[in-house]
């Protein structure tokens, strides 16, 4: 399809690195700084010429063992924006993997740095409880080491274990006017085996910087849970950041941010998109960083027995002490009909009856997830454990994982491990960079097993809301490993 060819010709492909190291098990991330501008790790070279030279130096100086030797390196290119770091190569042995990708203070600053991780699949974590394994694996009583579940790897079993994915996966729509932008999708599996995605979609072929004027809720379908095709509109402009749940009585329940009285930001929809990119007009179409209208962005619930509708009348969700705007609410509905949901940290929603808003209460706890855009799910191996994924990287591509062993009262997180980053690997052997990667949702199988991750994503040159010359966005999907290792 023409739009797919256009999309992936525009992807910044990772440069081939001639690492010639054991089995080439490095995971290499462009535009990723794992050493915090040289504040972490050990300086190995001051005049390195390439990332491959840096990787080789890290192995030579620190050892090749992925647990006790060189666990990662960072190479600052000559054009890196901090000139004193140009040509420098750092390595470390501590297993930390939480790279940053952009500067919030300097929107135009991006790139000029490469980081690599040494064989995270075979990193061995010493443990005394499942907390040391992020509840993403078992702590072996025989070896006192973590045995990660197939979908997880790395230190503390804290990283999602991705496998190469079809380039057509996710939601990459087009209509008669060109590409149609979308920004993350929440996926549910139907009784017929089909997968149903509810995504934020930008109207009139615009992009992500006008989401506050053009977002609506789109229903898309997939037979295989990978490639989704747009179907019908669940809720028109203005609605954003949907999260869907299934009720034990069969309803598809969609929670989303909406305003039914007025359109935020510009006051009306931006009408003149260009192949998925916004065309800014200071009078009629403003980017999200320059809005002149800020009505409340409230949270609503709709439900239907059919994922294509018709849908119930939207019901306003109480927000308690959180306030009135943009909760990021991401609930799940339990077998007894009660509800628990994560909002922007540190708030939790609970309800005795999911479809009775008078039973909703909002709790402020000590902590929940890092950052924003939470996704909540039940551990498929132990139903008493709750997990959260979130977008933890400001406006860049870093994700975080947290977990709760007491029903959501307290939460734990290993802040030195990112659950996902900018790298996406394809089945044709190429690799791409997602410059912004937010709104994480997991695709779950029939028994709650983790099948894939979806995100709202952009490509270069869109690296920041204030530095986004081409703001086409799409819903990326990356498959997770299913093969057990233990």
C-alpha positions, -999 to 999 in steps of 0.1 A, spaced: 0 0 0 13 35 -10 8 50 25 29 22 41 57 28 16 56 65 23 55 60 61 84 36 63 106 55 38 103 83 63 115 62 93 149 69 106 165 35 102 191 25 127 226 25 111 241 -9 107 267 -14 133 296 -37 126 299 -49 162 314 -83 154 308 -93 190 295 -126 203 263 -135 184 257 -97 179 231 -97 208 233 -59 213 202 -39 213 212 -6 198 192 26 202 198 58 182 193 92 199 194 75 233 215 86 262 219 60 289 247 78 307 229 111 316 253 134 298 283 115 310 273 116 347 270 78 349 293 50 339 330 49 332 348 70 305 364 44 282 374 65 251 378 103 246 380 102 208 359 73 196 349 74 160 318 52 160 293 34 182 308 0 172 342 12 184 326 22 217 308 -12 220 341 -30 214 359 -9 240 332 -16 265 336 -53 261 374 -51 261 376 -30 292 346 -42 313 341 -78 300 315 -94 278 293 -110 304 259 -93 301 254 -94 339 288 -87 354 307 -72 325 297 -44 301 260 -41 304 256 -10 282 276 18 265 268 53 253 287 70 224 283 108 220 288 117 183 309 147 173 277 167 166 262 161 201 247 193 215 270 192 246 303 198 227 326 186 255 311 151 252 317 148 214 336 116 207 334 103 242 325 67 250 311 55 283 303 20 296 288 6 327 284 -27 346 254 -20 368 226 -31 344 208 3 345 188 9 313 167 41 314 179 62 285 166 97 277 158 107 242 152 145 242 155 176 262 123 192 276 141 224 282 155 226 246 128 213 222 150 214 192 178 193 207 177 157 196 201 131 184 239 128 182 241 100 207 238 62 205 235 37 233 236 -1 233 225 -27 257 245 -60 259 222 -91 256 195 -81 281 177 -114 275 205 -131 294 209 -106 323 207 -125 356 191 -108 386 197 -121 421 165 -122 442 150 -129 475 113 -122 465 92 -116 434 96 -78 441 132 -82 429 117 -96 397 91 -69 394 64 -96 398 72 -103 361 88 -136 369 95 -161 397 123 -159 422 139 -194 421 143 -210 455 171 -231 440 193 -204 425 180 -172 441 177 -156 407 148 -143 387 132 -165 361 114 -140 339 81 -147 322 85 -150 284 73 -114 278 100 -99 301 138 -97 303 166 -76 317 175 -65 351 146 -71 376 127 -87 346 118 -50 340 120 -47 302 94 -60 277 109 -87 256 99 -77 221 102 -97 189 103 -85 153 69 -72 141 52 -68 108 56 -32 95 19 -30 88 10 -37 125 -10 -13 146 -34 13 132 -20 30 101 -51 44 83 -57 64 52 -87 78 35 -93 95 1 -73 126 14 -43 107 26 -30 94 59 -51 95 91 -32 101 123 -40 82 155 -26 83 190 -26 50 209 -51 23 210 -68 2 238 -75 -33 226 -101 -59 238 -106 -94 225 -141 -104 215 -158 -137 220 -154 -143 182 -116 -141 185 -115 -107 168 -96 -79 184 -112 -44 189 -91 -13 192 -104 20 205 -80 48 194 -77 85 195 -79 97 159 -72 132 145 -100 144 121 -94 161 87 -60 144 81 -43 165 108 -15 154 132 -7 152 169 0 188 176 -37 197 171 -51 168 192 -68 193 215 -90 205 185 -93 174 164 -93 142 184 -121 117 183 -126 81 193 -122 55 165 -131 18 166 -108 -5 146 -108 -43 141 -82 -70 136 -85 -108 130 -49 -115 142 -45 -88 169 -17 -72 149 -29 -53 118 -59 -31 126 -84 -16 101 -105 14 109 -142 6 113 -166 32 128 -165 63 150 -172 55 186 -174 92 197 -169 123 175 -148 153 181 -140 161 209 -128 130 227 -93 117 235 -72 90 253 -97 61 254 -92 31 276 -115 1 271 -126 -26 296 -149 -56 295 -177 -60 321 -185 -95 334 -219 -91 319 -204 -87 284 -204 -49 278 -176 -31 261 -169 -1 283 -149 29 270 -136 55 294 -123 87 277 -116 124 281 -142 145 264 -159 179 261 -194 178 246 -200 216 249 -171 231 231 -139 222 213 -107 229 232 -77 249 221 -87 265 188 -125 265 195 -132 246 163 -117 217 143 -86 224 122 -99 216 87 -69 215 64 -46 186 73 -20 175 48 -15 137 46 -17 133 83 2 165 91 -13 196 106 -13 230 88 -11 256 115 -32 288 112 -28 314 139 -64 324 136 -82 291 132 -58 262 139 -35 264 169 -10 238 182 -14 223 216 13 245 230 -5 278 220 -41 272 228 -64 301 235 -93 280 250 -89 256 279 -123 242 288 -125 213 313 -113 180 299 -137 157 318 -138 119 320 -168 100 307 -179 64 303 -200 48 275 -208 11 270 -224 -13 246 -228 -51 241 -215 -45 205 -180 -29 200 -195 -10 170 -224 4 192 -249 18 196 -234 33 227 -250 44 260 -254 81 269 -220 93 282 -219 93 320 -196 117 338 -170 100 360 -164 116 394 -129 130 399 -129 138 436 -98 156 448 -80 151 415 -98 181 400 -117 186 368 -93 180 339 -76 152 320 -74 123 345 -58 98 321 -82 73 338 -74 37 329 -97 12 347 -103 -25 348 -136 -42 358 -133 -72 381 -153 -104 380 -177 -92 407 -185 -60 388 -164 -37 409 -138 -14 393 -103 -2 400 -85 24 378 -53 43 377 -53 80 368 -25 105 367 -4 97 397 -9 93 426 -47 89 422 -67 57 421 -104 53 413 -126 25 428 -162 16 424 -184 -10 440 -205 -12 408 -188 -2 375 -219 13 359 -232 32 390 -211 64 391 -225 71 426 -203 43 439 -171 58 425 -145 71 450 -111 86 443 -81 79 465 -48 98 466 -21 73 476 16 77 482 26 67 446 14 46 417 31 48 383 58 70 369 49 98 346 15 97 329 -7 76 306 -12 46 329 -24 12 317 -36 -12 344 -39 -50 341 -42 -81 362 -12 -105 364 -21 -136 342 -2 -159 366 -15 -146 399 -48 -127 399 -40 -110 432 -12 -89 416 -19 -57 397 5 -42 371 8 -8 356 26 5 325 31 42 319 47 68 297 76 79 319 97 100 295 83 136 294 77 138 256 101 111 246 100 73 242 106 59 277 81 36 295 79 24 331 64 -6 349 50 -8 384 32 -34 404 10 -39 435 7 -69 457 -21 -55 479 -49 -46 455 -35 -12 445 -30 3 480 8 4 475 29 3 444 65 -5 437 88 4 407 124 0 397 131 35 384 165 25 369 149 2 342 127 14 313 101 -10 303 103 1 267 122 26 245 124 40 210 136 9 192 112 -12 171 124 -42 151 107 -54 120 103 -89 104 122 -78 73 153 -72 94 152 -34 95 149 -13 126 132 19 132 131 48 158 99 60 174 108 96 183 78 100 206 62 69 221 33 74 246 -1 60 256 10 24 263 -16 -3 262 -11 -41 262 -29 -64 239 -40 -93 260 -49 -128 249 -79 -150 259 -63 -159 293 -49 -125 299 -14 -133 285 6 -104 272 7 -105 234 18 -70 222 23 -34 232 6 -5 214 16 32 216 9 65 201 40 72 181 57 97 159 87 96 136 116 121 130 113 151 126 86 152 153 106 149 186 87 174 208 54 193 207 74 225 200 96 209 175 74 189 152 77 200 116 58 169 104 34 158 130 18 127 115 13 101 142 1 65 142 -7 37 166 24 14 167 21 -22 177 51 -43 188 48 -81 195 60 -97 226 79 -130 230 57 -160 239 84 -188 241 92 -198 277 129 -199 288 126 -218 320 
